[in-house]
Amino acid sequence: MVGEMSAEDLVATYADGDEIQNHPYTESISTFESQSQTTIVAECELFRADLVGYEWVTSSDPAVQKPTAFDGPFFAFEFTNLVDYDLSLHPWEDFTVYDDRGRSYTQEMRFSRNSYFPGEWQVKQPVIPASGTAKFAFYVGDVESDVSKIRFRNNTHLLLDDYDRESDEFSREDLLQKVEWMMYLSEERKADVPNLPPELADAVK
């Protein structure tokens, strides 16, 4: 740059008269490493939720028994169990979706009993194995505008699957502990989340 600007004398003035070395300029381009797809993450003490797909789906012929039509947002989550016992979640009671007007929505029990989409996507009451992961598709109908946030809220005792009530492993304080997280979905963040995974999208479109 000094050479291109013919600024040798000026630079030498402020460099205590040291001779300015004229090094040829060589452009170097570092190897670009592609990064993994951006996801939105929320976490509580029991499990982590990664939003790995988000898409508004309108369909009159879904590959499920209920509902007969979709018109609303689908969320594809990957849950990671952070504890060493199975977790069982109740999405129609404990997940709340808020639109950008502040209205709240909860998932209705619209799917048939024990209904699973291809690729092991759980759609009714997801079970996350101890220290494992689970795929979960979450749908909300009748949403009037864009989704701005998702909240999970529950008491710990509702999350334990078939635990021994006579065991001393969990104290009453443990069982009554509130578990909660909020996932914020700004337009900028949603733009980074991919659409539904292909096998899930094929089942609902």
C-alpha positions in Angstrom: 0.0 0.0 0.0 2.9 2.4 0.8 4.3 1.7 -2.6 1.0 2.1 -4.5 0.4 5.4 -2.7 4.0 6.7 -3.2 4.1 7.4 0.5 7.6 6.1 1.3 8.9 9.5 2.4 5.8 10.1 4.6 6.0 6.8 6.3 9.8 7.1 6.8 9.2 10.4 8.6 7.1 8.6 11.2 9.2 5.5 11.3 12.3 7.2 12.7 14.0 7.2 9.4 14.1 3.4 9.1 14.3 2.2 5.5 11.0 1.0 4.2 11.3 -2.4 2.7 9.6 -2.9 -0.6 7.9 -6.3 -0.4 5.9 -7.5 -3.4 2.2 -8.0 -2.6 0.9 -11.5 -2.9 -2.8 -12.2 -2.4 -3.6 -15.2 -0.3 -7.1 -16.7 0.0 -7.7 -19.0 3.0 -9.7 -22.1 2.4 -13.3 -21.6 3.2 -14.9 -24.2 5.5 -18.7 -24.4 5.2 -20.5 -24.2 8.5 -23.3 -26.4 9.6 -26.9 -25.1 9.1 -27.9 -22.6 11.7 -30.4 -23.8 14.3 -32.3 -22.1 17.2 -31.6 -23.8 20.5 -33.4 -23.6 23.9 -32.4 -25.6 27.0 -33.7 -26.4 30.5 -32.1 -28.6 33.1 -33.6 -31.8 31.6 -33.3 -31.5 27.9 -32.2 -29.4 25.0 -34.4 -28.5 22.0 -32.9 -27.7 18.6 -35.3 -26.3 16.0 -34.0 -28.0 12.9 -36.9 -27.1 10.6 -39.7 -24.6 10.4 -42.3 -24.3 7.7 -45.9 -23.2 7.2 -47.8 -26.1 5.6 -51.1 -25.9 3.8 -52.3 -29.3 2.6 -55.7 -31.0 2.1 -54.4 -34.5 1.8 -51.8 -35.3 4.5 -50.6 -38.8 5.0 -52.1 -39.0 8.5 -55.6 -39.8 9.8 -56.0 -36.5 11.6 -56.4 -33.6 10.8 -57.9 -33.8 7.4 -56.1 -30.6 6.4 -53.1 -28.6 7.5 -52.9 -24.8 7.6 -50.3 -23.6 10.0 -46.7 -23.9 11.1 -44.8 -27.1 11.5 -41.7 -27.3 13.7 -39.1 -30.0 13.4 -37.2 -30.5 16.7 -34.4 -32.6 17.8 -34.5 -33.2 21.5 -31.4 -34.1 23.5 -31.9 -35.7 26.9 -29.5 -34.2 29.4 -30.3 -36.7 32.2 -29.9 -40.5 32.7 -33.6 -41.4 32.8 -36.2 -41.4 30.1 -38.3 -38.3 29.6 -41.8 -38.1 28.3 -43.2 -34.8 27.1 -46.8 -33.6 26.7 -46.7 -31.1 23.8 -50.5 -30.4 23.7 -50.4 -29.1 27.2 -46.8 -27.8 27.7 -45.8 -26.2 24.4 -47.2 -22.7 23.8 -46.8 -20.9 20.5 -47.1 -17.1 20.3 -47.7 -15.1 17.1 -46.3 -11.7 16.5 -49.5 -10.1 17.7 -49.1 -11.7 21.1 -51.8 -14.4 20.7 -51.0 -17.8 22.2 -51.8 -21.3 20.8 -51.3 -24.8 22.1 -51.2 -28.0 20.0 -54.4 -29.9 19.9 -54.4 -33.7 20.0 -55.0 -34.0 16.3 -52.9 -37.0 15.5 -54.1 -40.6 15.7 -52.8 -42.7 18.6 -49.2 -43.8 18.2 -48.9 -42.1 14.9 -45.4 -41.7 13.6 -44.1 -40.0 10.4 -41.4 -41.6 8.3 -37.9 -41.3 9.7 -38.9 -41.9 13.3 -40.5 -38.5 13.7 -42.6 -38.6 16.8 -45.8 -36.5 16.5 -47.9 -37.3 19.6 -46.1 -37.6 22.9 -42.3 -37.7 22.3 -40.2 -39.9 24.5 -36.5 -39.0 24.8 -34.4 -42.0 25.9 -32.0 -41.5 28.8 -28.9 -39.6 27.5 -30.2 -39.9 24.0 -32.0 -37.9 21.3 -35.4 -37.9 19.7 -37.0 -36.3 16.6 -40.3 -34.5 17.1 -42.7 -32.8 14.7 -44.9 -30.2 16.3 -47.9 -28.7 14.4 -50.2 -25.8 15.5 -53.3 -24.9 13.6 -55.4 -21.7 13.4 -52.4 -19.5 13.9 -53.4 -16.0 12.7 -50.0 -14.5 12.0 -46.2 -15.3 12.0 -44.8 -17.2 15.0 -42.6 -15.0 17.2 -41.7 -17.4 20.1 -42.3 -20.9 21.5 -42.5 -21.6 25.2 -42.1 -25.0 27.0 -43.3 -25.1 30.6 -44.0 -28.0 32.9 -43.3 -29.5 36.3 -40.6 -32.1 36.5 -42.9 -34.9 37.8 -44.8 -34.8 34.5 -41.7 -35.5 32.5 -40.6 -38.7 34.3 -41.7 -41.8 32.5 -42.7 -44.7 34.7 -40.5 -43.8 37.6 -40.7 -45.7 40.9 -42.8 -43.6 43.2 -41.5 -45.5 46.3 -37.9 -44.7 45.3 -35.9 -42.1 47.2 -34.1 -41.2 44.0 -36.3 -38.1 43.5 -37.3 -35.9 46.4 -40.5 -34.0 46.5 -38.6 -30.8 45.8 -37.1 -32.4 42.7 -40.5 -33.6 41.4 -42.1 -30.2 41.9 -39.3 -28.3 40.2 -40.5 -26.0 37.4 -38.9 -26.6 34.0 -39.2 -23.8 31.5 -37.6 -22.3 28.4 -38.5 -19.7 25.8 -37.4 -19.8 22.1 -37.5 -16.5 20.3 -38.1 -16.6 16.5 -37.3 -13.2 15.0 -37.6 -12.9 11.2 -33.8 -12.8 11.0 -33.3 -16.0 13.0 -36.1 -17.9 11.2 -34.5 -17.0 7.9 -31.5 -19.1 9.0 -33.6 -22.2 9.9 -34.1 -24.7 7.0 -37.5 -25.9 5.9 -38.8 -29.3 7.2 -36.5 -32.3 6.5 -37.5 -34.0 3.3 -39.0 -37.2 4.8 -41.2 -35.1 7.2 -42.2 -32.6 4.5 -43.3 -35.5 2.2 -45.6 -36.8 4.9 -47.5 -33.5 5.4 -47.6 -31.9 1.9 
